[in-house]
Amino acid sequence: MKNFIQNGTRLQYVYEGTPTLLAGTPMIVGGIAGVVANDTATGELLVLAVEGVFEIPKTTGKTFTLGHSVFLKAGEGTDGEDATAYYFGMCFEDMATTVRVKLDDFPARVEKKYVALLTQTSTSAPVATVLKNTIGTIVWAYTSAGVYTATLADAFTVGKTIVKINNAGAGSASPEIIEAIHTSKDVITVRTWLQHTGATDNDLAGTNAILADMGIEIVVYP
């Protein structure tokens, strides 16, 4: 076929990074898990094996069972995903200092996600009970009544960030209103109001102490 490029078990492309990669180096390239097949310097043709079973170093103290997910962090196999660890494949055999991994055709989870339960009292910053975090260390702060920020430099890419938060009112007489906004590449803003209702009163007032185990999800796509 005129449009056939390569068989897909070993991907070939010009390596433009640094430093020189050694054969056997596990890596993630654009969400694709693979192992370097040849020593490759900048500007040379890199061959990346993306199928097969490979033995890679593992993080000290980690153990795996057959079929257990293996994540790649700093060139080593580890057992959990975080801001710098990405899905690599499935454990085929656990060794003393290494793990044998079957590369998976499921792409690495290159989207980054932060899921937490937020609680806020008085004039304190929200306290986050983090359920999942592959974005990085997000810092929560109190700005003013009902206004709080989550900050991490260059973490929330404009045009590729989605923010969701629970927005369930506590009652019909004085309903609570909650929103989360992607403010900038550095900041997510959460706002809470209490709506006063009555014959002559229907205003919104920024109000503290509304967040109580309120779920927030931030997803950043590549």
PyMOL commands that set and color helices and strands:
alter all, ss='L'
color gray80, all
select strands_A, chain A and resi 10-14+26-29+32-36+45-49+53-57+69-73+76-78+86-94+98-103+112-119+127-133+139-144+147-151+161-165+176-182+187-195+204-206+214-220
alter strands_A, ss='S'
color yellow, strands_A
deselect
rebuild
show_as cartoon
